[in-house]
Every structure is written in structure tokens, then in C-alpha cells.
């Protein structure tokens, strides 16, 4: 159901995880992406 959304965000999450060893990272997810996927 949400697989296509997570595939979109996973590369970004991986990059941020690598950067997190030196500083705090925050990723704002697009709420609209999840709302659209959840109404199927």
C-alpha cells in the first residue's frame, strides 16, 4: 500500500543516516503522499 512512497524516501533516509553520525538530521515526510495512498 505504501511501498511506492517508502521507495521514494529510502535513498534520502540512507543519506541522512550517514550524516547523522556528525549532526542531528530531520526529514519532513509529505503528509499528502500518505493520505493519497491510504484512500485506495
N, CA, C and O atoms as CSV, one atom per row, in Angstrom:
chain,resi,resn,atom,element,x,y,z
A,1,UNK,N,N,0.817,-1.191,0.000
A,1,UNK,CA,C,0.000,0.000,0.000
A,1,UNK,C,C,0.866,1.261,0.000
A,1,UNK,O,O,0.651,2.163,-0.810
A,2,UNK,N,N,1.830,1.323,0.896
A,2,UNK,CA,C,2.695,2.492,0.984
A,2,UNK,C,C,4.088,2.232,0.401
A,2,UNK,O,O,4.981,3.067,0.547
A,3,UNK,N,N,4.281,1.100,-0.246
A,3,UNK,CA,C,5.605,0.719,-0.742
A,3,UNK,C,C,6.208,1.763,-1.668
A,3,UNK,O,O,7.388,2.087,-1.539
A,4,UNK,N,N,5.430,2.293,-2.590
A,4,UNK,CA,C,5.982,3.262,-3.538
A,4,UNK,C,C,6.433,4.545,-2.850
A,4,UNK,O,O,7.375,5.196,-3.301
A,5,UNK,N,N,5.770,4.905,-1.773
A,5,UNK,CA,C,6.174,6.106,-1.031
A,5,UNK,C,C,7.485,5.862,-0.314
A,5,UNK,O,O,8.378,6.708,-0.352
A,6,UNK,N,N,7.615,4.707,0.348
A,6,UNK,CA,C,8.853,4.416,1.072
A,6,UNK,C,C,10.019,4.255,0.111
A,6,UNK,O,O,11.144,4.626,0.446
A,7,UNK,N,N,9.777,3.708,-1.078
A,7,UNK,CA,C,10.845,3.596,-2.069
A,7,UNK,C,C,11.345,4.982,-2.478
A,7,UNK,O,O,12.522,5.156,-2.792
A,8,UNK,N,N,10.461,5.944,-2.472
A,8,UNK,CA,C,10.830,7.319,-2.794
A,8,UNK,C,C,11.706,7.921,-1.692
A,8,UNK,O,O,12.645,8.659,-1.990
A,9,UNK,N,N,11.415,7.620,-0.440
A,9,UNK,CA,C,12.113,8.226,0.692
A,9,UNK,C,C,13.359,7.464,1.153
A,9,UNK,O,O,14.229,8.058,1.790
A,10,UNK,N,N,13.469,6.175,0.854
A,10,UNK,CA,C,14.588,5.382,1.368
A,10,UNK,C,C,15.970,5.916,0.998
A,10,UNK,O,O,16.841,5.951,1.868
A,11,UNK,N,N,16.217,6.332,-0.243
A,11,UNK,CA,C,17.544,6.879,-0.543
A,11,UNK,C,C,17.872,8.121,0.295
A,11,UNK,O,O,19.014,8.302,0.716
A,12,UNK,N,N,16.894,8.952,0.529
A,12,UNK,CA,C,17.091,10.154,1.342
A,12,UNK,C,C,17.365,9.771,2.791
A,12,UNK,O,O,18.232,10.354,3.441
A,13,UNK,N,N,16.621,8.789,3.292
A,13,UNK,CA,C,16.804,8.339,4.670
A,13,UNK,C,C,18.206,7.754,4.856
A,13,UNK,O,O,18.853,7.997,5.874
A,14,UNK,N,N,18.666,6.990,3.877
A,14,UNK,CA,C,20.025,6.416,3.965
A,14,UNK,C,C,21.083,7.510,4.048
A,14,UNK,O,O,22.004,7.425,4.860
A,15,UNK,N,N,20.956,8.530,3.217
A,15,UNK,CA,C,21.914,9.639,3.237
A,15,UNK,C,C,21.886,10.342,4.587
A,15,UNK,O,O,22.933,10.639,5.161
A,16,UNK,N,N,20.700,10.604,5.085
A,16,UNK,CA,C,20.577,11.297,6.370
A,16,UNK,C,C,21.115,10.449,7.518
A,16,UNK,O,O,21.667,10.988,8.477
A,17,UNK,N,N,20.962,9.133,7.432
A,17,UNK,CA,C,21.512,8.264,8.477
A,17,UNK,C,C,23.033,8.330,8.497
A,17,UNK,O,O,23.642,8.330,9.567
A,18,UNK,N,N,23.645,8.386,7.330
A,18,UNK,CA,C,25.098,8.511,7.266
A,18,UNK,C,C,25.557,9.838,7.857
A,18,UNK,O,O,26.564,9.895,8.563
A,19,UNK,N,N,24.817,10.901,7.567
A,19,UNK,CA,C,25.171,12.226,8.079
A,19,UNK,C,C,24.899,12.353,9.573
A,19,UNK,O,O,25.460,13.226,10.235
A,20,UNK,N,N,24.048,11.495,10.102
A,20,UNK,CA,C,23.636,11.615,11.498
A,20,UNK,C,C,24.759,11.322,12.481
A,20,UNK,O,O,24.644,11.649,13.662
A,21,UNK,N,N,25.838,10.712,12.015
A,21,UNK,CA,C,26.959,10.455,12.922
A,21,UNK,C,C,27.651,11.758,13.327
A,21,UNK,O,O,28.314,11.816,14.363
A,22,UNK,N,N,27.498,12.796,12.514
A,22,UNK,CA,C,28.150,14.067,12.826
A,22,UNK,C,C,27.185,15.134,13.328
A,22,UNK,O,O,27.597,16.040,14.053
A,23,UNK,N,N,25.936,15.048,12.965
A,23,UNK,CA,C,24.949,16.035,13.418
A,23,UNK,C,C,23.540,15.452,13.334
A,23,UNK,O,O,23.309,14.463,12.639
A,24,UNK,N,N,22.626,16.059,14.030
A,24,UNK,CA,C,21.234,15.611,14.042
A,24,UNK,C,C,20.584,15.918,12.695
A,24,UNK,O,O,20.762,17.001,12.137
A,25,UNK,N,N,19.835,14.954,12.187
A,25,UNK,CA,C,19.156,15.098,10.902
A,25,UNK,C,C,17.647,14.980,11.100
A,25,UNK,O,O,17.175,14.218,11.944
A,26,UNK,N,N,16.902,15.744,10.311
A,26,UNK,CA,C,15.439,15.711,10.363
A,26,UNK,C,C,14.911,15.622,8.939
A,26,UNK,O,O,15.370,16.338,8.049
A,27,UNK,N,N,13.953,14.746,8.735
A,27,UNK,CA,C,13.323,14.604,7.423
A,27,UNK,C,C,11.825,14.807,7.599
A,27,UNK,O,O,11.177,14.080,8.352
A,28,UNK,N,N,11.287,15.778,6.915
A,28,UNK,CA,C,9.849,16.014,6.935
A,28,UNK,C,C,9.219,15.224,5.793
A,28,UNK,O,O,9.509,15.461,4.620
A,29,UNK,N,N,8.356,14.286,6.158
A,29,UNK,CA,C,7.660,13.494,5.153
A,29,UNK,C,C,6.459,14.273,4.649
A,29,UNK,O,O,5.861,15.061,5.381
A,30,UNK,N,N,6.117,14.045,3.398
A,30,UNK,CA,C,4.979,14.720,2.794
A,30,UNK,C,C,3.691,14.003,3.204
A,30,UNK,O,O,3.420,12.890,2.753
A,31,UNK,N,N,2.923,14.633,4.040
A,31,UNK,CA,C,1.681,14.042,4.554
A,31,UNK,C,C,0.715,13.703,3.420
A,31,UNK,O,O,0.023,12.687,3.483
A,32,UNK,N,N,0.661,14.529,2.398
A,32,UNK,CA,C,-0.268,14.328,1.282
A,32,UNK,C,C,0.024,13.010,0.551
A,32,UNK,O,O,-0.902,12.331,0.106
A,33,UNK,N,N,1.300,12.649,0.427
A,33,UNK,CA,C,1.652,11.368,-0.202
A,33,UNK,C,C,0.966,10.204,0.504
A,33,UNK,O,O,0.402,9.320,-0.141
A,34,UNK,N,N,1.021,10.211,1.827
A,34,UNK,CA,C,0.441,9.125,2.615
A,34,UNK,C,C,-1.083,9.168,2.597
A,34,UNK,O,O,-1.735,8.123,2.581
A,35,UNK,N,N,-1.641,10.348,2.599
A,35,UNK,CA,C,-3.111,10.455,2.554
A,35,UNK,C,C,-3.657,9.919,1.242
A,35,UNK,O,O,-4.663,9.208,1.229
A,36,UNK,N,N,-3.005,10.253,0.149
A,36,UNK,CA,C,-3.452,9.773,-1.157
A,36,UNK,C,C,-3.340,8.261,-1.265
A,36,UNK,O,O,-4.230,7.609,-1.811
A,37,UNK,N,N,-2.260,7.704,-0.753
A,37,UNK,CA,C,-2.059,6.255,-0.817
A,37,UNK,C,C,-3.045,5.516,0.071
A,37,UNK,O,O,-3.438,4.393,-0.242
A,38,UNK,N,N,-3.448,6.130,1.174
A,38,UNK,CA,C,-4.341,5.488,2.130
A,38,UNK,C,C,-5.787,5.485,1.714
A,38,UNK,O,O,-6.601,4.805,2.339
A,39,UNK,N,N,-6.136,6.223,0.679
A,39,UNK,CA,C,-7.538,6.299,0.276
A,39,UNK,C,C,-7.845,5.370,-0.885
A,39,UNK,O,O,-8.842,5.551,-1.583
A,40,UNK,N,N,-6.988,4.374,-1.094
A,40,UNK,CA,C,-7.180,3.450,-2.228
A,40,UNK,C,C,-8.153,2.444,-1.905
A,40,UNK,O,O,-8.447,1.580,-2.731
